[in-house]
Structures are given as C-alpha cells and as structure tokens.
C-alpha cells in the first residue's frame, strides 16, 4: 500500500479550495445555482461542505450503521456488485474506487481477484473527498494482507475534479462508485471525470440506492427508512440529522432510466433501458447496479 | 439495445465460425470497430453491454439467427421455390454447424425454466422455426387462402425443424432429406384436401337425404 501517498501528504484539494475553484462561483451569475441536500434546497457551493460535515460525523460508526440500518443486506449488495464485475478474470486490472473511503468495495475487488483467479497484480486506488472516511479505510486495510503493498492506495480528491496529473486520461480499467454518487453536487461532472480517466473499452459501475417501483414494497421501505434509520442514527451514532439526510438523499436521486440516460450523456454505452440492461435492480429496486462502457 | 451494442453484435457475427457463440466473440468484436480498441473488451464491459454469462451468448445467438433470416430475404430470387429457399437457409448454417448444437442448447436453457417446471424450454426453438417458415413462405409466395396460411406455415416450420436437426448429424444428406419431407408434405396435403372434399360431399348427400325423409 502506498502510504506515502495517503493521509500523511499535504492535502492538495481542501474543501475550501474546491469551493473557491468551483467554476460556478467564478461565474458572475447573480441568480446562484441551487441543489438538493436531502429534501432541503441549498446553494450548490455549500453542498460539499454540508456533505463533508455529514461524513465527518458518521465516519467512525459508518460500518456499524450500515449493518444496523440495512440488517447486513448492504454486504450482499456489495458482494453482488463485485461478482458482476469479475475483476481479475482476464488478467490484472487497474481500478479506481471513488467515494470508497472505508474500503468496502476495494477490499472485495482485491479479494475476488485473489481468491478466484490467484491475481495479486490488480490494484485499486481508493479516492474520497473526506479524510475521516479515508482514515477509516486505511485502518481497515491495515488488518489485511494488502497493507503496505502496491495493490491499494488512498487519495483525498474530489470525484468531480480529479487532478489530471494524478489521475491521468485513459488510465483505468474499472471505475467503481458505491453509495457515493448521490452525495455529489454534480452527477454529470462525476460521470465526465469517470469517462476521462477510464481506458477505451473499460467499465464504469455504480451501486446506488434507487427507486422502488412496487407500490407495496415502496410504502414499507419508506416507512422503514424515515422512522427506523434516523432513530438508529440517534441511538447508535448520536446523530439523527446526518442519517435523516442520508435517507432523504436517496429519494432525490434520479430514477433508474434517468440515471442510465445521464451515463449515456457522459459518453458511455450501456445496455437497454430495462432491468437487466443498463441497470440491474437488487431487492426490488432498493439498490441498483448501473454500468456503462467507454467505447 | 443501444447503437454501440448493435454495432458490436454485427461485427461479432463473422467471428462466430472460429470462436463459437461465446462471450469471447463479443469481446473480440471491439477489435473490428472502425476505430478499433487496443485490446478486446473485458468481461465487465461485455456484461454491461449484453448481460451476464449465458444472457450475452443468447443475445449473440439471436443476432446470428436474425442475420441468417435477413440473408434469406436478400439472397432470394423470384424463381426460387420453397425447397430452394429452405436449402439456402440450411446452407447458411454450414460455416457454424459445429457450434449450432450449443447455440440451440443455450436457447432452450431459458432462465425461466424453474418457473416452467420443464427440463428445457421449447419456445425459443419453436419461435426460430416459425420465423424461418414465415420468411420462406413470404419469399416463395404460393397461393394461400385463409386458414391454409396458418397450416402451410406450421407445416413448413415442422419440415424445417426436422431438416435442421438432420443437418446437425448428417450435413451432406440434409438437402435430400428436405426434398423428401417437402414431397411427403405435398402428398399429405393433397390427401388431406381430397379427404376434406369427400367429407364435404358426404355431408351434402346426408343433408339431402334428411330433407327428403322429413319431406322438407
């Protein structure tokens, strides 16, 4: 693991610099753009700091809360996500896992490649805007065989503006982002950066909460999300508001066909607009895996 | 299906004869693009575009069958009879004959099988032969009237299925076998028509007798 490129290095992209460098603020548009922060509407430039605040707060209890609120199901989803991608089957891959601070997906990618294909050359660059989440990931990886190996590295960076010198064009075989894209201010910007860093023929894969189309399941899911999860946040993490945001942000995320179209708008090719094509629904659409190919 | 997927499928078809109906073919098709990729598509990309595992292979099989039907139409001439049309279709199987059993097995092993409680799903095969029959009947024209439109297509569909299965085991005798089936079908058709005509005459006679008996 490349510890010298991890948290000990000076932060090249602080949140404040990100805000000041954001092209929206550099414009002289007096109207100001807004975006959603859960069910609230906030200025675009403040979403990053608000989201940062949420994840600073939840980072230390992130895994516990994921297990409690999803009853462990998130593990199955992440397993399905990585199984679909089959990393390492046809040789080592250079992967980038964005918003992957705690290392869940990265660890699964490396384990899958090692256990199924005896691949010890696949690498994962874990990227997250939040230093606290990266720190949690770093600590997790310290307990594994990948610590202090070239297979994993940690980078603090903004998914919407990956530094071109560090994340070069056409350099990755696989881009993954799991339960992170809905927290970004501009989804098209994230997709555009994903397109830039992926090699031609490479895959973009996103695991995210999605719209449940079955009315009965949707009602039960809404009841559970808006009552149980914030309550668990209060009890287990002492932070109701952050988990309230997380639950609200799920409802504001585009529907499966809309997100698939956004992926195509970024230049990716996808399957057809149906479950099993451009996206695969999990558990009735509670989560979905969206994929695209740069071709 | 998106434009890119359709394009890749078209480029994959010529590769089937060497590599079979496999994900590898879809992966290699990217090397034939107008701006070819440096490497074949990775598994994750093939899955993203065509579906996982056997789904991708089934997509390829369907694309090949659709292309074969398209060629049936394009390469047909006015003078071709039904036998010629079906023989041409059987001939188009020849480059990929060794891979066809696997292709048909893929089609018959539908993901819906557990729901159907069947060991195999015959629907895709029946659909394939029905489509070939429909195309052949359209090309060969022929006089068809009302219900015979359906019976003719059903007959040709059954004949083609038998001939194609024969071709998988004995490719050289397939055209002769097809001719035999068509001839027998014609004789059987004539026999059925004559039987139907005889029955009609009998019914008319019976009706006349009944009217006479009842003094109508």
Interface residues (C-beta under 8 A of the other chain):
Chain A: X84 X85 X86 X87 X89 X90 X93 X173 X174 X200 X201 X202 X203 X205 X264 X269 X270 X271 X272 X276 X277 X291 X292 X293 X295
Chain B: X1 X2 X3 X4 X5 X8 X30 X33 X37 X38 X39 X40 X41 X42 X43 X44 X45 X47 X48 X49 X50 X51 X52 X55
